[in-house]
Amino acid sequence: MITGGARIGQAVAQALAARGCAIGVTWRESRAAAEATIAAARAAGVVATAVQADAANEAQVRAAVAEIGARLGRLDILINMASTYVRTPNPTERAWTETFQANVHGAFLFAAHAAPLMKAAGAGRIINLTDWLPASGRPLYKGYVPYYSSKSALIGLTESLALELAPEILVNAIAPGPIIAPPELTAGENAEVLDATPLGRWGGAEEIAKAALFLIETDFVSGECIRVDGGRHLA
């Protein structure tokens, strides 16, 4: 089950489908992206389904988890990718609340409702998507107080859930760095990112898929946050 099936989520879903995983995707507004994701998964020969759900609405989350679990027959993996990334100088209470609902509250709700299904099956994996900056303990950019704070909280949620849900369920996080260049990025801004990244390039969504596969296949890593940032945190 992947919350947010666009962009990086599509690459993760494709990698899992190629290994025989049935795919369930939730979406709030990006219906076209979710449908493209499940179409690609079905083309790979696996069962795939998409369900609309607002990650901030517990009733919708509960229903989505139950529906996807029923359609797929079981639920072994949850990847929390639904997120928002908005610059908010002088943030309002509304901006703070909406950011935390999207980036932390939703991940908690999906994990809370997916965990019983995994426990009943005897095993499970939960992976949260955070950010290389809070994973490195450095905010660096001004104007992102709600975003940075929420992604830091998500790391804390990952660690505490790993303790609470052990031993059946392993809970980890991936902290992406420069993975996909935003479409509005200027040539100068792009050059700055490449110069600040020791590997000198954008990683590509496939690198997040590789990290997810590792965290799914491992049997002895839990409560960890893996940076996938091309060494960006070293600069």
ABEGO torsion letter per residue (X at the ends): XBBGABEAAAAAAAAAAAAGBBBBBBBAABAAAAAAAAAAAAAAGBBBBBBBBBAABAAAAAAAAAAAAAAAGBBABBBBABBBBBBBBGBBAAAAAAAAAAAAAAAAAAAAAAAAAAAAAGBBBBBBBBBAAAAAGBAGBBGAAAAAAAAAAAAAAAAAAAAAAOAABBBBBBBBBBABBBAABBAAAAAAAAAABAAGBBAEAAAAAAAAAAAAABAABBGBBBBBAGGAAAX
